[in-house]
Amino acid sequence: MKILILGAGQVGSSVAAALASENNDITVVDTDAAKLKELSERLDIRTVQGHASLPSVMGHAGAEDADLVIAVTSSDEVNLVACRVADVVYRTPTKIARLRETEYITNPDIIHKGRTSVDVAISPEALVYKHVQRLIEYPGALQVLDFADGRAQLVAVRAVAAGKLVGHEIRELRAHLPTGVDARVAAIFRKSKPIAPQGNTVIEVDDEVFFLADRRNIRAMMSELRSVEKPVKRVFIAGGGNIGRHLAKALESQFNVKILERSKDRAKRIAEDLVNSIVLVGDCSDEDLLREENIDQTDVYCSLTNDDQANILSAMLAKRLGCPRVIALINRPAYAELVEGGSIDIAVSPQLVTLSALLTYIRQGTMARVHSLRRGAAEAIEAVALGDRRSSKVIGRSLDELELPSAATIGGIVRGDKLLIAHHDLIIEPNDHVIIFVMDKAQLPQVEALFRTAATWI
């Protein structure tokens, strides 16, 4: 696939890195020559320096035969104009725009199928705050991912000694769960290395376990792998930017929320926007302030400023002062890998959250949802089974009959409103949503090919 990425910032760079290794023809456009040089030295891609929305620059970058344009510059307006140029001048089939301003996304006259040149509008800030919201709603979870419009969820947790299933074989899971509750262990990462789960696989302390279950059964399954944590009541948010403000607004009807913002003017605007939250003015690294606000009695501390170092130090400080669970927003992957699992419970990467949303529209075949996991090393995919037994390689076959690559595991099938946990004799029917965990991205093309109908087989 020929892909034109407009913007070499954090999002654009991470998208380019993820797609360049998958036999895609990638061209990145940006005004910053230094960023482009660093990218071209690190990745096998083409770069073009210039203003992303200019027709001449886009033409020089190869827009005339591009399959996909991804506009992720720091300017909403540039992204919108670039998609318009790609549509009108170059007839690019698919245009994706990153938009920060909520009004652009929520106004149906601006972003609406058939009325605009933008096929898909993505707001990284909205994706991140919803991601953090799920982590707060499920105490102890490392990741909570939705499939089939929320009818199924893939949850990652770290196994602890108090978990009932820890030290036991996976086959014993069903005997532990309450009657009528079912779940499937889709993957295990032990000391950062993937393990394909089998019935006789023994779950060990500190394993990172990914399991699939109906959202109503998530807490029951989590109790098998770790001690049940008390429900969250008090949330402290450091950083009143778009992410922090929207998160506070989403949480304030369920929890006691405090939000800390350094700027007095911004804090005033946030206070006018929120109803039940307490808005404070101050520095998130101020130890005395955190003590005065009883950080030791807070259930979750979220450090969501636009400064990685401030987020790391603030989260570590909150942990030392007695907050049981801290979440930090960290843009640099190297920082995230360094601190997560130590003083900081969860490091959230905006790039990976955004990349997951983008991959859904980039992957070939019939992918309805794609989530990037483990810093991009693995993926969880929701593939739709289309066609019939003659045109499809999966329809009418049991899971045992599928020619899945070794690193792929099927967790379950969503059929209508029901999640069917994967068992060897389960037969795939038309329009089933099949949820697959792929531990090695090199095997993704085999998974994609499996779900193409005969008309699109290569």
Helices and strands as residue ranges (DSSP letters): E 2-6, H 10-20, E 25-30, H 33-42, E 46-49, H 55-60, G 63-65, E 68-71, H 76-88, E 94-98, H 102-106, E 120-122, H 124-137, E 141-147, E 152-158, G 170-172, H 173-176, E 183-190, E 193-195, E 208-213, G 215-217, H 218-222, E 234-238, H 242-251, E 256-261, H 264-273, E 278-281, H 287-292, G 295-297, E 300-303, H 308-320, E 325-329, H 333-339, E 346-348, H 350-362, E 367-373, G 374-376, E 378-384, G 399-401, E 408-415, E 418-421, E 433-438, G 441-443, H 444-450, G 454-456
